[in-house]
């Protein structure tokens, strides 16, 4: 398996343009590479950090991150002046994320500040917000103290006009939320936009009021600080006079457990490291996320972050701490124009999938400008709460299972207890846990505590009667008490294939890579692919174990988002080779495409599936998502 880069943040796929100034509304949401390539200046800062303050900070890292890891499930809240508009400005729709309204609509700084005077969230109730999180089973809470618009959602003494002091509200919502979280036992933290600030004339980002780098005009280029080092003193002035003082202000006023940062590429690494050093000096116990100071292969925060809105996760190094940040619809701030709320089951399964791979979930909510939560968000939170009331022990403070991947769902573990999360109920009479041959003490349903009888074990695995398993449409959890703990194998790339499961998916994320390393997509919808397939020496291999001999329909799924790419491919499976071609002149799209290759009779037992390229057209072939096996 190729070495996995310590970079979980990759690009958004589709660019959407609005007429006003031709602003690329999605490009500003999330960068392609949210890290710095270090220059000489940065390498000097790295050397100083690694020989001094950062090295010292590692001594307490395990202790400080333990509380965050055990919390497992948190609420992310994007709330600010932009929330009162719901991504509509003067009757015109914004675009992309609602919290980017100021940038997308290029609202002048003074006009935005004038609009802030009307901000009066009369329905804001910190106790209600925190109880919604707690009742959903969440154990930590992170709120935007200052987003990219530069507006402090608390009475800051720095850039004080650009804070809640200038609003009709006057109160300090951050203080009220901190108090409520501490009262109800939730870890509390802040999102702070340290590198992107559309208010400050010295900060990167606002290129409609000022001739500043870091905005959509790309003045000076993406790495403006390397191309124009003479511009850097202005940005340093912003860091010294606003960013660091406000971060320290948040630490001293509210005593947060967590700090969450974003868009580090807008500043050079040397400045990001300087900010992290100031945090460690102010309070060395604060947990800091992975989007503050990082290069392509080194992260100076405490844990890694996925890209925004992930739906699939690729494996990270064993023991690496990571967190996924889904949102209930497609925006993080409240949006009147975004009705794409996912069902509650989506988030229940996402939580189970993340914890089964050793990650946390930080689920985002975008409250309205009046301080209330949108009704679909409340429904999702209440649905999560109902499931968590009965099943939380299966996802809170658990570890990944050492067992192979199963097609019906995922497995979490706590010592000698396994939790089987059944998403895709098999057809037939039995649910088979492939590879589970250890001694069993007992089986039961977690939601009802009802014992399961009549199960059996053999060399294939554990077989559980389906007529004793309830059919939760989201995730029915089966508790398996083992006679003793089972150790993780040195390598476990095996995937079970089960004819009784409607769809067997062999994701490219879980294939072994050969030849030059390929990159992972960011895990968003139709972006769980590998890219960088440039020569015929590269290929993918899945090790599978077929539970029962059967005939399967074989399909491949891919994304073709670059013109004039494609070529001739071979899928080798079950002793048969399927040759297929992707026409280079076929249309491009960010959506997934499917090709049905035919049928194959797969024998019982272990075997390999291999995907190769015979001929590549363009710089690289298309981006492969998965091989899909279905049984009629």
Secondary structure by P-SEA (a helix, b strand, c coil): ccccccccbbbbcbbbbccccccccccccccccccccccaaaaaaaaaaaacaaaaaaccccccaaaaaaacbbbbbbccccccccccccccccccccccccccccccaaaaaaaacccccccccaaaaaaaaaaacccbbbbcccccccccccccccccccccccccccccaaaaaaaaaaaabbbbbbbbbcccccccccccccccccccccccccccccccccccccaaaaaaaaaaccaaaaaaaaaaacccccccccccccccaaaaaaaaaaaaaacccccccccccccccccccccccccccccccccccccccbbbbbcccccccccccccccccaaaaaaaaaaaaaaccccbbbbbbcccccccaaaaaaaaaaaaaaacccccccbbbbbcccccccccccccccbbbbbbcccccccccccccccccccccccccccccccccccccccbbbccccccccccbbbbbbbccbbbbbcccccbbbbbccccccccccccbbbcccbbbbccccccccccccccccccbbbbbbbbccbbbbbbbbbbbccccccccbbbbbcccbbbbbbbbcccccccbbbbbbcccccccccbbbbbbbbccccccccccccbbbbbcc
